[in-house]
Amino acid sequence: MKKSPSRTGRAAACYELLDVLSRRKLPVVCCVPEDIHKILALRSAALLEAQTDPAIVLRNGERRIERAVVTGITAEGRAACMAYNATAVPAWRR
């Protein structure tokens, strides 16, 4: 059975994605379901601006969004990136 990430782990994963997106030329198109979930969370927190395709409801009742387009990082998102980078452990020290 796959262990679900802790709340802190999920937040860190969202901030890591936000950091990656902040370094890319926008817009960025994403079709990876795990990243789309992170983008939705970041958009809900007003840390980025994104547009998504309408949700598709599968036969089993699951809802899926096929594509998200990140169009901008908000001022709050940039501040969150700076704060995350200031407290994150460098990759070479992990």
C-alpha positions as CSV (number, residue, x, y, z in Angstrom):
1,M,0.0,0.0,0.0
2,K,1.4,3.4,-1.0
3,K,1.9,5.7,1.9
4,S,0.3,9.2,1.3
5,P,2.7,12.1,1.8
6,S,2.4,14.1,5.0
7,R,0.8,17.5,4.9
8,T,4.2,19.1,5.2
9,G,5.5,16.9,2.4
10,R,2.6,17.9,0.1
11,A,3.1,21.6,0.9
12,A,6.9,21.3,0.2
13,A,6.1,19.6,-3.1
14,C,3.8,22.5,-4.0
15,Y,6.4,25.0,-3.1
16,E,9.1,23.1,-5.1
17,L,6.8,23.2,-8.2
18,L,6.1,26.9,-7.6
19,D,9.9,27.5,-7.5
20,V,10.4,25.6,-10.7
21,L,7.6,27.5,-12.4
22,S,8.9,30.8,-11.2
23,R,12.2,30.1,-13.1
24,R,10.4,29.2,-16.4
25,K,9.2,31.4,-19.2
26,L,5.4,31.6,-18.9
27,P,2.9,30.4,-20.0
28,V,3.8,26.8,-19.0
29,V,1.5,23.9,-20.1
30,C,1.2,21.0,-17.7
31,C,-0.5,17.6,-18.4
32,V,0.9,15.6,-15.5
33,P,-2.0,14.8,-13.1
34,E,0.1,15.2,-9.9
35,D,1.4,18.6,-11.0
36,I,-2.1,19.7,-12.0
37,H,-3.2,19.0,-8.4
38,K,-0.4,21.1,-7.1
39,I,-1.2,23.9,-9.5
40,L,-4.8,23.9,-8.4
41,A,-3.7,24.1,-4.7
42,L,-1.3,26.9,-5.6
43,R,-4.0,28.7,-7.5
44,S,-6.4,28.3,-4.6
45,A,-3.8,29.9,-2.3
46,A,-3.5,32.8,-4.8
47,L,0.2,32.1,-5.4
48,L,-0.1,31.7,-9.1
49,E,-2.5,32.3,-12.0
50,A,-3.6,29.3,-14.1
51,Q,-6.3,28.2,-16.5
52,T,-7.5,24.7,-16.6
53,D,-9.5,22.6,-19.0
54,P,-13.0,21.7,-17.8
55,A,-13.0,18.6,-15.5
56,I,-13.9,15.3,-17.2
57,V,-16.1,12.9,-15.2
58,L,-15.1,9.4,-15.9
59,R,-17.4,6.4,-15.7
60,N,-16.2,5.5,-12.2
61,G,-17.1,9.0,-11.0
62,E,-13.5,10.2,-10.8
63,R,-13.0,13.8,-12.0
64,R,-9.9,14.5,-14.1
65,I,-8.5,17.7,-15.5
66,E,-6.4,17.0,-18.5
67,R,-4.4,20.3,-18.8
68,A,-3.4,23.3,-16.8
69,V,-1.7,26.4,-18.2
70,V,0.2,28.5,-15.7
71,T,0.0,32.1,-16.9
72,G,1.6,34.0,-14.0
73,I,3.1,34.0,-10.5
74,T,1.5,36.4,-8.2
75,A,3.5,38.8,-5.9
76,E,2.5,36.5,-3.0
77,G,3.8,33.5,-4.9
78,R,7.1,35.2,-5.5
79,A,7.4,36.1,-1.8
80,A,6.5,32.5,-0.9
81,C,9.3,31.3,-3.3
82,M,11.8,33.6,-1.7
83,A,10.8,32.4,1.8
84,Y,10.8,28.8,0.8
85,N,14.3,29.1,-0.8
86,A,15.6,30.9,2.3
87,T,14.5,27.9,4.5
88,A,15.0,25.0,2.2
89,V,17.9,22.7,2.6
90,P,20.2,22.8,-0.4
91,A,20.1,19.7,-2.6
92,W,23.8,19.0,-2.0
93,R,23.2,18.8,1.8
94,R,20.3,16.3,1.7
